[in-house]
């Protein structure tokens, strides 16, 4: 997942769906979604990504997570 920012959304979304219930993957899913939004040529479906972000319960949430959720909510 470390280099998935520019991967096509339809390829990585099913992986997020499969792994999001496992708390061990949540930090990596968040990092991947964050990179997918902010990286040049990043691939993201804003609506679906928002759904995944809202499911994440991170041990140490940060302001960047809140900012990304707010940005995706505003369109």
Protein Blocks (a to p, Z undefined) as FASTA:
>chain_A
ZZmmmpcfklmmmmmmmmmmpmklmmmmmmmmmmmmmpghiacdfklmmmmmmmpccfba
cfklmmmmmmmmnZZ
